[in-house]
Amino acid sequence: MTLSAIAVFCGSSLGTDPVYAEAARLTGRTLAERGIDVVYGGGHVGLMGAVADAAIDAGGRVVGVIPRQLDDRELAHRGVTELHVVESMHERKQLMADLSDAFIALPGGAGTLEEVAEQWTWAQLTIHAKPSGFLDVAGFWAPMRQMLDSMVSAGFVRAEQSGIVTFDDDLDSLLQALAAPPSWTDKWGAATTPKP
């Protein structure tokens, strides 16, 4: 599968460890260098700003999607290639999904987790056939990976659906996994490949 655009979900703060910002800058730069558009939450602060700035500096195309409420607080990044100001968080997530071929979660808080979990759910329900990846920076997402294993062992996620999400601490191998053709079953076990 060709990845022409990837949505990056991440914190609006930098976090306490400089390695998070380093990973954000690496992600933005790498996507730009590979000709992959960065779709993100439109902010100029935190890891969001670090991803956008690195992609812009590397000559990449960056598409921001921000709710009007946050734009009104002057949190929008005015240097991106394209900025969409939407009326709600729901519109933001829908547009980001529509514009992207896959999703990457960098470290972040409740908003980051909620955004990537929704896309994971949509793939599980075959609303779309787009995979999600967790870039496990310094073990940040290790508890989430353990949670997925618990969901599978407890019977709430089918083992054959676990391929919807990938955990990796290496960006190159994560991108390779996201580019693989989708082949998971739907929530009810139908053995058909989801349609994009």
ABEGO torsion letter per residue (X at the ends): XBBABBBBBBBABAEABAAAAAAAAAAAAAAAAAGBBBBBAGBABEAAAAAAAAAAAAGBBBBBBBBAAAAAAGABBAABABBBBBABAAAAAAAAAAABABBBBBBBBAAAAAAAAAAAAAAAAGABABBBBBBBBGGAAAAAAAAAAAAAAAGABBAAAAAABBBBABAAAAAAAAABBBABBBAAGBABBBBX
